[in-house]
Amino acid sequence: MSFRDHPARFDKAFLAGLFGRPATDLQDFAFTPVGTGQVGDSYRVSLDWAASESESENKSENGAPPPASLVAKCPAADTVSRDTARNMHLYEIETQFYTHFGDSCGARVPHVFLSDYDAASGDGLLLFEDMAPAVQIAQMDGCSMPQLEAVLDEAARLHKSHWNDARLVEHMFLTYGHQEERRAFIGGLMPAVYPEWRARYEGRLDKDILDMGAALVARFADYIAPRDGPMVLTHGDMRLDNMLFSDADGRTILLDWQTAAAGPPMGDIAYCISTSLAQADARAALEKQLVGAYHAKLGDSVGAYDFDAAWADYRRASFAGFIMAVISAMIVERTERGDEMFAVMAERSGWQALHLDALALI
C-alpha cells in the first residue's frame, strides 16, 4: 500500500487497528482541516465507534475507551512547501522526535498514536490525541504575560530534560543543523534571498529593521559559526502558532517539532519572547525579568551557566525570529496570511535585536 499521506487514504481497519480494535467496531470516520501549518496539513478525524453491550469491548488495548477523535498531521498538499519540507528533513525530524523523545522531553506534548516516516519519499504522518478544548492563540495577535510565562515554563522543562546530554548527537535527525553541508546551505541562502525579501517588505517594515537585516547578512558567516556553550534539546520554532493553551492541568502544549535539534537553548527563548508579545515596549521592559525566571527554573542542571552568560546568549540569539521570517517567507507557498505573519515576526524580532544591540555581539 502507498504511504498514507492524507486522511482520504485512511480506512476503518487502519484507524481501528491503532486501538487494537477490529474494523467492524468503527462505523464511520470523517475529517476536517484544522490549524495553520506552512509545511504540513492537519486534520481532525472524527471516529464513530459502534456501541457494545459489554463495557470491556468498548475499551482499547490499554484499557481506556478509544477516542472520539484524533488529529492527523500530513505532508503539505502544496508541492513547493512539501518539497521544501522533504529537502530540509522536516517530516523526518518531527516523526523521529515523537518516536525517541515524546515521552522524555519534559515538555507537554500530545500523546501520539502513530509516528510514521517514509524514507523513500521523505514524507511523514503523525496521528495524535485531539487536544480540544485547548485553543490556539493567533500568532499576530500576541499573548498575555501569564500565557508567555506558561510557555517559558515548558521551555525550561524541555531544556533541562537533556541539558548537555551527549547522547543527543547520537540521533542524526537532531544534528542536521550542525552538519557542514547544512551550515553552508543556510549560510548561502540568507544572503541569496535577502534582497528579494527586502524588496517585498520595503513598504511594510521600518528602514532601521531592513538596514539591520542587511548588516546581519554581511556578518552572517560569523553569526552561524560554531560556538561553545550548553547543548540541549530545542524546539526551534517556539511561537504561538505552534502551541495550544492549555491542557487539563493548565500547562501549555507544544506542537510542530519539525525543527527540533540539539543546540543552544537561548534561541528558543529569544524567539519565543520576541514573537509572542505584540508591543515592543512591553517586551523591552520585561524581557530581562522573563529570562531570569526561565533561568531560575532550570535549577541545578545548568552548572556554571550563570544568568550573565545566559543573558549574553539571549541578546545574540535575538536574530532568531528575524532569520526565520526571512528564510521561511522565501521558501514556502506564498499566501496573504503568510506574508503578514512573516512581516510581524520580522518586525517584532527586528526591534528586539535593535533594542538589545545584538549586532555588537557578532
N, C-alpha and C positions, 0 to 999 in steps of 0.2 A: 504494500500500500504506500502511496506517496505521502510525503510529510504533511501532517495536519497543520496547515498554516493559517486556517480560518475556521470559525465555528461551522460554516457550511460543510466542512469536511468531517465534522463530528458525526457520530451515530450513537444510538442508545446503548449498544454493547460497550463502546469505548467509555462513555460517561458513567454508566452504571458500574463498570468494572473498576473504576477509580475507588469505589467504596465497597468492593467485594460483593457486589450485587449482580444478579443476572439481568440481562437486557429487558426481560419481561416485567421487572419491577419499576422500570422507568416508562411511564405512559407517553410522555412527550417532553420536548425541550424547545426553548426559543431563545433568541439572543438579540440584544440591542447595543449600539455603540455607547461607550462611556469614556470620560477622560479627554485629555487634550495633548496626547503624545505627539512629538515631532518625528520620531523614527520608529514608532510602534503603534499599533492599533489595538485598543482594548474593548472588550465586550462583556456585558453582564449576561450570563447564561442562566436562565430560569429552568429549574428542574421540577417536573410534575411527577412525583412518585405515586405509585399505586398504593392504596391503603391496604393494610393487612390486619386480620383479626388478632394475630399474635404480636405482642409487644416486641418480642425478641426479633421477629422478622422485619421490624421497622428500623432496626439498627444496622450500622455498618460494621466492618470487621473489628474496629476499635471500641465497639460498644456504644458509640454515640449515633444518634439518628443522622442519616445523610442530609446534607444541606439542601435548602430550598433554592439556592442559587450559588453561583461561583463567578469569578472573573477570569476571563481568558485574555492573556496578553500575547498578541500575534505580531509577526513581522508587518511592517508598513505596506499598505497596498500601493502607495506611490513608489514607482521604481527608482527615482532618484534618491529618496530617503532610504529605501531598502538597500540599495547598493552601497550607500554611504555607511549604513549600519554594518553591513557584511564586511566591508573593507576595513572598518575600524574595530571589528570583532565585538560589536556591542551586544549582539544576541548571545554570543558565546559567553561573554563576561557575566551578563545578568543571570543566565541559567546556571552557570557554574558557581556564581556567588551563592545562590539559594541552595544548591546541592552541597557545597562544602562549608558555608558559613551562616546559613539561615538560622541554625539553632545555637550558634556560638558567638554571634556578632555583638551581643549585648543590647542592641537597639530593638525597638518594637518593629517587627516586620510581619507581613501577612504569613499565615501558615500556607505552605504550598502543597497541593495535591499531586502535581506533576511538574517536573522541570526537565524539558526535553530539548536537546541540541542536535541538529543535523550537520555534522562536519562537512558533508559533501556540498551542501548549499550555503552553509553559514547562517542558516535560519534557526530560530529558537521559538519554543512555545512554553508559556507558563500558565498553569491553572492554579489559582489560589483563592483563599477564602474571601468572600464578599464582606467588606468592612462596613457596609451600611449599618447604622445611620451615621457613621463618621463622614465628615464633609471635607471638601477641598476648599481652600481659600484662593480666590483669584490672584494670580501672580502680580498683576498690575495694580491691584488694589492695596497690596501690602497687608500686614497683620498687626495685631496689637502687641504691646510689650510683653504681657504674660504669655501670649502664644509663642513669641520668639524665645522667651526663656524656656518654655517647654521643649522647643526644638533643640536648643543648646544642651538641655539635659540629656536628650537622646544622643546628641553628638558626643558628649562626654562618655556616655555608656559605650558607644561604638568604639571610640578611640582607645579607651583604656582596656578594652577587651583583648586587644592584641598589641599592646604597646611594646615597641622594639622586639617583636616576635620574629625571629629569624626564619621561622617556618613559613611566613607569608610568601617569601620569594620562591618557595618550592612550587607554588601554583603559578604556572606560566600566565594564566589569564589575568593575574594581578600585576604582571610585570611588563605588559606591552609598552607602557609609557616610559619605562626605563631603557628599553632597547634602543641601540644607536640608530637603527633604521627609522623607528618611530620618532625619535627626537629630531632626526634630520628632516623628516617629513613635516612635523609641526613647525620646526624652525624655518622651513622654506614656505610653508603655507601662509603663515600670518603676514609676512611681508608681501606675498603674492596677492592676497585678497584685500589687503587693507585699502589701497587706493580706490577700488571699486566700492567697497563698503563705505568709505568716507564720502564718496560722491552720492551714494544712496541716501545717507543720513545728514547731508550737509545742511539742509534747511530745518532739520528736526533737533539736532544736538548743538549745544554751546560750542563755540570755537575753541575755548580752553580745553574741553574734553577731547575734541578732534586733534588738536595740536599735541596734547599729552599722548594720545594714541600713536601719533607719528614718532614722537620721541621714544616711546616704548619699542616700536618696531625697529628703530635704529639700534637699539641695545638688546634686541630680542635674543640673540645668541648667548649673551651673558646672562640674561634673565633665566633661560631654561637650562643652563649648565648645571650639572650635578653639584649638590651642596651637602655638607654634613648637617645632621640633625636627627630628631626622632623619626622612626618609621612606624606607621600604624595602618590599620585597615580604614581606608577612606571611602566616602560615598562618591564624591567627585562632581555631583550636580545637586547640591543640597539647597534647593529653592522650593517655594511654596507649591508650585505645580506638582511637585514630587512628594507631597506629604498629604496626610489626612488627619483631621482633628475631630475627635480623639476617640480612643478605644474606651472600653467599659471602666478602665482604671484611670482614665484621664490622661493617658500617655499619647504622644504624637506618633503616628505610624509613618515610617519612612518607606517610600516606594522607589521604583525606577533605578535599579542598581546597575545600569548599563555602563557606567564609568567607574565602578568600584576598582580600587587599586591599592597597592602597597605604596604609601607615600607619606609626606609630611602632613601633620594634622591641621595646620592653621589655614590652609587653602579652603577647606570646608567651612571654617568658622568665618573668615573674612567674606567669602562668597555668600554665605547664608545671611549674615547681618546686613550686608550692603543691599542685597536684592529683596530682602523681606520688609524693610522699612521705607514707607513712601516719602517721608520727609527727611531730607538730608541733615537738617539742623538737629532733629531728634536723634538721628544716628550718631552724629558727631558728638553730641552732648553725653551720650550714654554708652558708647561702644567700649570704652576702656573698662567701665564697670561690668559690662556684659562679658568681656573677655576674661576679666578677673574671676567672675563667678564660674565660668566654664573651667578655667584653670584649677580653681579650688576643688571642683567636683572630680577632677582626675585623681586627686588624692596622692597616695604614696607611689602610685605606678610610674610617675614621671621622673623619679630620681632627681638628678641635678638640673632638670629642665625647669628653671625658675620663671617667674612671671616676666621679668625683663627680657629674657630670651624669647618667651612666647609672644610678647608684645612686638618685638622687632620682627619676628617671623610673620606676625599678623599684618603689620604695615606692608611688608614686602609682598605678601600674598594678596593684597587688596586689588591687584590687577586681575585676579582670577575671573570675576564676573565679566569684566570688560573683554577679556580674551575669549571667553565662552560665547559672548554675544556676537563678537566679530566673526569668529570661525563658523559657528553654528548657522548664522544668518546666510552664509555664503555656500553652505554645502547641503542644506536640506530644502525640501519643497518650499517655495516662497508663497506665503499667504498674507492676507491683510493683518490677521491677528498676530502671526509670527513676526511681521515687520515691526509692529508696535511693541510686542513683548521684548524683542531684542533691543529696540531703542530704549525702552525703560530700563532694562538690565544694564546696558552700556552707560546710561545716564547716571543711575544710582551708584554703580561701581566706579565710574569715572570720577564723580565728585568725591567718593571715598578716597580713592588713590591720590587725588589732588590735595584733599584736606590733610592726609597723612604724610604728604611729601614722599611718596613711595619711590619716585624716580631717583631720589638721593641715595637709595639703598642698593641700586644696581651698579 
